[in-house]
Amino acid sequence: MTVGIVSYGAYIPRYRIKIEDIARVWGDDADILKAGLMVNEKSVPDVDEDAATIAVEAARSAVSRSNLDAQRIGAVYTGSESHPYAVKPTSTIVAEAVGATPVMTAADFEFACKAGTAAIQTCMGMVSSGMIDLGLAIGADVAQGAPGDALEYTAAAGGAAYVIGNKESELAAIIEDTYSFTTDTPDFWRREGMPYPEHGGRFTGEPGYFKHVIGASEGLMSKLDTKPEDYDYAVFHQPNGKFPSRAASMLGFSKEQIKPGLVVTRLGNTYSGSCMMGIAATLDQAEPGDRIFATAFGSGAGGDSFSITVTDKIEEIRNNTTTVEELLADPIYADYAMYAKHKGKIRIA
């Protein structure tokens, strides 16, 4: 059965902080950091924004883009590392906000930065089985990074939402297939009650990111008997600009293929929203018939790969709401003090 993307939406806060403003506080060399990370600035949530509000805005954008009846949505799944409640689902808030309640099923997902794509896979299965008409999958985060930690230079805020369905006349993009590669690799973690995550240093690169991104990507291309030149675009999880660029090169994808979706340089790492944001940016400019290869990565660790073909429907819905490029434009820059206030890094004892 054909299954795919009926609609999509994104949300990015207006506030940004430049890498040099963070580096100045900690005495680091901004030029070296920017060259190594390939990140120039990152998004910062406003004082009243969290993963739930970001998820709601992204979901509203997805619903309005295709002007669909939200009552058709039978499942709402939100993936995040920063759900505002330990016990209280984000997804029910989203369902209520978009007018999908009472929804048949709603739940929150956690798998580091690939929780949102895991939600897409779940919606694909439920739609294909006939259990639901449409599913809403979201990846949203206000990513955490301890003051002075390397993560502080990239941990950002934003989210993307995808409406998944199986009526061919409604599909803006067909998801041809998906493939996952998962192991127990402790490269990144945060225990209950810890305000900031910890990372395993050397485990974050080769044993974590590259092993799973390459494994999932090669697995899907082998399954479909495709190769990089069969695709017009490619998107990989973006913890920084260097990792997805290297992964693309290792797999045989070109810089031109990944450029449209490589938004991390102006956005930072939106964790569960990272790969999904890159796909949204690519859909914003892809033409009917174009093929997109995408692989998300989540620490702990796993990769989710997707092969996507854009349909004629994209022209009908694309410009009905804000694009990723428009969300990135016209930022409000914060200094470190404002950034620390917005992120709750200043605590009263």
C-alpha positions as CSV (number, residue, x, y, z in Angstrom):
1,M,0.0,0.0,0.0
2,T,1.2,3.5,-0.9
3,V,2.0,5.7,2.1
4,G,3.5,9.1,2.4
5,I,3.5,12.7,3.4
6,V,0.1,14.5,3.1
7,S,1.5,17.7,4.6
8,Y,4.3,19.1,6.7
9,G,5.1,22.1,8.8
10,A,7.9,23.7,10.9
11,Y,8.5,26.2,13.6
12,I,11.7,28.0,14.6
13,P,11.9,30.7,17.4
14,R,12.9,34.2,16.2
15,Y,15.7,34.5,18.7
16,R,19.3,33.6,17.8
17,I,22.7,33.7,19.5
18,K,25.9,33.9,17.5
19,I,28.7,31.4,18.2
20,E,31.2,34.2,19.0
21,D,28.9,35.5,21.8
22,I,29.0,32.2,23.5
23,A,32.7,31.8,22.9
24,R,33.4,35.2,24.4
25,V,32.0,34.2,27.7
26,W,34.0,31.0,28.0
27,G,37.3,32.3,26.4
28,D,37.1,30.0,23.4
29,D,38.2,30.8,19.9
30,A,35.1,31.4,17.9
31,D,36.8,31.1,14.5
32,I,38.1,27.6,15.3
33,L,34.7,26.6,16.7
34,K,32.8,27.9,13.6
35,A,35.2,26.2,11.3
36,G,35.1,22.9,13.2
37,L,31.3,22.8,13.8
38,M,30.2,24.5,10.6
39,V,27.7,26.4,12.7
40,N,27.5,30.2,12.8
41,E,24.5,30.8,15.1
42,K,21.7,28.8,16.7
43,S,18.1,29.4,17.6
44,V,17.0,30.3,21.1
45,P,13.5,29.8,22.6
46,D,11.6,32.7,24.0
47,V,10.9,32.7,27.7
48,D,7.5,31.2,27.2
49,E,8.5,28.6,24.6
50,D,9.1,24.9,25.2
51,A,8.9,21.6,23.3
52,A,5.1,21.6,23.6
53,T,4.5,25.1,22.2
54,I,7.0,24.4,19.4
55,A,5.2,21.1,18.6
56,V,1.9,22.9,18.5
57,E,3.1,25.6,16.1
58,A,4.7,23.0,13.8
59,A,1.6,20.9,13.9
60,R,-0.7,23.9,13.2
61,S,1.5,24.7,10.2
62,A,1.2,21.2,8.9
63,V,-2.6,21.1,9.2
64,S,-3.0,24.6,7.6
65,R,-0.7,23.9,4.8
66,S,-3.0,21.3,3.3
67,N,-6.2,22.7,4.8
68,L,-7.1,19.3,6.1
69,D,-9.8,18.3,8.5
70,A,-8.0,17.7,11.8
71,Q,-10.7,15.3,12.9
72,R,-9.3,12.8,10.4
73,I,-6.1,12.5,12.5
74,G,-6.3,9.3,14.4
75,A,-2.8,9.3,16.0
76,V,-0.6,12.1,17.4
77,Y,3.0,11.2,18.4
78,T,5.5,13.8,19.5
79,G,9.2,12.9,19.7
80,S,11.4,15.0,22.0
81,E,14.3,15.0,24.4
82,S,12.8,17.9,26.3
83,H,9.1,17.1,27.0
84,P,8.0,19.7,29.5
85,Y,6.3,17.1,31.7
86,A,7.8,13.9,33.1
87,V,4.2,12.7,33.6
88,K,1.8,14.4,31.2
89,P,1.9,13.8,27.4
90,T,2.9,16.6,25.0
91,S,0.9,14.9,22.3
92,T,-2.5,15.4,23.9
93,I,-1.7,19.1,24.1
94,V,-0.9,19.1,20.4
95,A,-4.0,17.1,19.5
96,E,-6.3,19.5,21.4
97,A,-4.5,22.6,19.9
98,V,-5.0,21.4,16.3
99,G,-8.6,20.2,16.8
100,A,-7.9,16.5,16.6
101,T,-9.5,15.5,19.9
102,P,-10.9,13.1,20.8
103,V,-8.0,11.4,19.1
104,M,-7.8,7.6,18.9
105,T,-4.2,7.3,20.2
106,A,-1.6,9.8,21.4
107,A,1.8,9.2,23.0
108,D,5.2,10.8,23.5
109,F,8.3,9.2,22.0
110,E,11.9,9.3,23.2
111,F,14.9,8.1,21.3
112,A,17.2,11.1,21.4
113,C,17.3,12.9,18.1
114,K,15.4,10.3,16.1
115,A,12.3,10.2,18.2
116,G,10.4,12.2,15.6
117,T,11.3,9.9,12.7
118,A,10.3,6.9,14.9
119,A,6.9,8.6,15.2
120,I,6.8,8.9,11.4
121,Q,7.5,5.1,11.1
122,T,4.7,4.3,13.6
123,C,2.2,6.5,11.8
124,M,3.2,4.8,8.5
125,G,2.4,1.4,10.0
126,M,-0.9,2.5,11.5
127,V,-2.0,4.2,8.3
128,S,-1.0,1.2,6.1
129,S,-2.9,-1.2,8.4
130,G,-6.1,0.8,8.2
131,M,-6.2,1.5,11.9
132,I,-6.3,5.3,11.3
133,D,-6.9,7.6,8.4
134,L,-4.1,10.1,9.1
135,G,-1.3,10.2,11.6
136,L,0.6,13.3,12.9
137,A,4.3,12.8,13.7
138,I,6.3,15.6,15.3
139,G,9.9,16.1,16.3
140,A,10.4,19.1,18.6
141,D,13.0,20.2,21.1
142,V,14.5,23.0,23.2
143,A,17.8,21.2,23.3
144,Q,19.9,21.3,26.4
145,G,23.5,22.1,26.8
146,A,25.3,22.7,30.1
147,P,27.0,26.1,30.5
148,G,30.5,25.8,29.1
149,D,29.9,22.4,27.5
150,A,30.6,21.8,23.9
151,L,26.9,21.1,23.4
152,E,26.1,24.8,24.2
153,Y,27.4,25.9,20.9
154,T,24.9,23.9,18.9
155,A,21.9,22.9,21.2
156,A,19.0,24.8,19.6
157,A,15.2,25.0,19.5
158,G,12.7,24.1,16.8
159,G,10.5,21.4,15.4
160,A,8.8,19.9,12.4
161,A,5.5,18.0,11.9
162,Y,4.4,15.6,9.3
163,V,0.9,14.4,8.4
164,I,1.1,10.8,7.2
165,G,-1.6,9.2,5.0
166,N,-2.2,6.7,2.3
167,K,-4.7,8.3,-0.2
168,E,-2.6,8.7,-3.3
169,S,-4.5,11.8,-4.4
170,E,-3.5,13.6,-1.2
171,L,0.2,12.7,-1.0
172,A,2.7,15.5,-1.5
173,A,5.5,12.9,-1.3
174,I,5.5,9.1,-1.3
175,I,7.6,7.4,1.3
176,E,8.9,4.5,-0.8
177,D,10.4,2.6,2.1
178,T,12.2,3.0,5.4
179,Y,15.0,1.1,7.2
180,S,16.4,1.3,10.7
181,F,19.7,0.3,12.2
182,T,19.8,0.2,16.0
183,T,22.3,-1.0,18.7
184,D,22.9,-0.3,22.4
185,T,25.6,2.3,22.2
186,P,25.8,4.7,25.2
187,D,27.1,7.8,23.5
188,F,24.7,10.3,25.1
189,W,22.3,10.2,28.0
190,R,20.4,12.2,30.6
191,R,18.9,10.6,33.8
192,E,15.7,11.7,35.3
193,G,16.2,15.0,37.2
194,M,19.4,15.9,35.5
195,P,19.1,19.4,33.9
196,Y,21.6,18.7,31.1
197,P,22.7,15.6,29.2
198,E,26.1,14.1,29.2
199,H,28.0,12.7,26.2
200,G,30.5,9.9,25.9
201,G,33.2,11.9,24.1
202,R,34.8,9.5,21.6
203,F,31.6,7.5,21.4
204,T,29.7,10.3,19.8
205,G,31.4,10.1,16.4
206,E,32.5,6.8,14.9
207,P,30.6,4.3,17.2
208,G,27.6,6.5,17.5
209,Y,26.7,8.8,14.6
210,F,28.6,7.4,11.7
211,K,28.1,3.7,12.4
212,H,24.3,4.1,12.6
213,V,23.9,6.7,9.9
214,I,26.0,4.7,7.5
215,G,24.4,1.4,8.6
216,A,20.8,2.6,8.1
217,S,21.6,4.4,4.8
218,E,23.4,1.4,3.3
219,G,20.7,-0.9,4.5
220,L,17.9,1.1,2.8
221,M,19.8,1.5,-0.5
222,S,20.6,-2.2,-0.5
223,K,16.9,-3.0,0.2
224,L,15.7,-0.8,-2.6
225,D,18.7,-1.4,-4.9
226,T,19.4,2.3,-5.2
227,K,22.5,4.4,-5.1
228,P,23.3,8.0,-4.3
229,E,23.0,9.2,-7.9
230,D,19.4,8.0,-8.0
231,Y,18.5,10.8,-5.6
232,D,18.2,14.6,-6.2
233,Y,18.6,15.5,-2.5
234,A,19.9,14.0,0.7
235,V,19.4,14.9,4.3
236,F,21.2,13.6,7.3
237,H,20.9,14.3,11.1
238,Q,22.6,17.6,11.8
239,P,24.3,17.8,15.2
240,N,26.6,20.2,13.5
241,G,27.6,20.9,9.9
242,K,30.6,18.7,9.8
243,F,29.0,15.3,10.6
244,P,26.3,15.3,7.9
245,S,28.7,16.6,5.3
246,R,31.2,13.8,6.1
247,A,28.5,11.1,6.2
248,A,27.2,12.3,2.8
249,S,30.8,12.0,1.4
250,M,31.3,8.6,2.9
251,L,28.1,7.3,1.2
252,G,28.8,9.0,-2.1
253,F,26.3,11.9,-2.0
254,S,27.5,15.3,-3.2
255,K,27.6,18.7,-1.5
256,E,24.9,19.9,-4.0
257,Q,22.5,17.1,-2.9
258,I,22.7,18.0,0.8
259,K,23.0,21.8,0.5
260,P,19.2,22.6,0.5
261,G,18.5,20.7,3.7
262,L,21.7,21.7,5.5
263,V,20.1,24.3,7.8
264,V,22.2,23.6,10.8
265,T,24.7,26.5,10.0
266,R,22.0,29.1,10.8
267,L,19.8,27.0,13.1
268,G,21.9,24.7,15.3
269,N,20.9,21.2,16.4
270,T,17.2,21.0,17.1
271,Y,17.6,17.4,18.3
272,S,14.4,15.5,17.4
273,G,13.6,18.2,14.9
274,S,16.9,18.2,13.2
275,C,16.6,15.7,10.3
276,M,12.9,16.5,10.0
277,M,13.7,20.2,9.6
278,G,16.1,19.4,6.8
279,I,13.5,17.3,5.0
280,A,11.0,20.2,5.3
281,A,13.6,22.7,3.9
282,T,14.2,20.3,1.0
283,L,10.4,19.8,0.3
284,D,10.1,23.6,0.3
285,Q,12.1,23.7,-3.0
286,A,11.9,20.2,-4.5
287,E,10.0,19.6,-7.7
288,P,7.5,16.9,-8.6
289,G,9.4,13.7,-9.4
290,D,12.5,14.6,-7.3
291,R,13.7,11.9,-4.9
292,I,15.0,12.6,-1.4
293,F,17.1,10.3,0.7
294,A,17.1,11.0,4.5
295,T,18.6,9.5,7.5
296,A,18.0,10.6,11.1
297,F,20.2,9.6,14.0
298,G,19.4,9.2,17.7
299,S,22.0,8.6,20.4
300,G,21.7,5.4,22.3
301,A,21.9,4.6,19.3
302,G,20.0,4.2,16.0
303,G,19.4,5.5,12.5
304,D,16.2,5.8,10.5
305,S,16.5,6.0,6.8
306,F,13.7,7.0,4.3
307,S,13.5,7.1,0.5
308,I,11.0,9.8,-0.6
309,T,9.6,10.8,-4.0
310,V,7.9,14.2,-4.4
311,T,4.5,14.3,-6.2
312,D,2.7,17.0,-8.2
313,K,0.6,17.7,-5.0
314,I,3.6,19.6,-3.5
315,E,3.0,22.5,-5.8
316,E,-0.5,22.9,-4.5
317,I,0.4,22.9,-0.8
318,R,3.9,24.2,-0.6
319,N,3.3,28.0,-0.3
320,N,0.2,27.8,1.9
321,T,2.2,28.5,5.1
322,T,5.6,29.6,6.2
323,T,8.7,27.9,4.7
324,V,11.8,27.0,6.7
325,E,13.8,29.7,4.9
326,E,11.2,32.3,6.0
327,L,11.4,31.0,9.6
328,L,15.2,31.4,9.5
329,A,15.0,34.9,8.1
330,D,14.9,38.2,10.1
331,P,16.2,36.8,13.5
332,I,16.4,38.7,16.8
333,Y,19.9,38.3,18.2
334,A,20.4,37.8,21.9
335,D,23.5,38.3,24.0
336,Y,24.6,35.6,26.4
337,A,22.8,37.1,29.3
338,M,19.5,37.1,27.5
339,Y,20.2,33.6,26.1
340,A,20.9,32.3,29.6
341,K,17.6,33.9,30.9
342,H,15.6,32.4,28.1
343,K,17.1,28.9,28.6
344,G,16.6,29.0,32.3
345,K,20.3,28.7,33.0
346,I,20.1,31.4,35.7
347,R,18.6,29.7,38.7
348,I,17.6,31.3,42.1
349,A,18.9,29.2,45.0
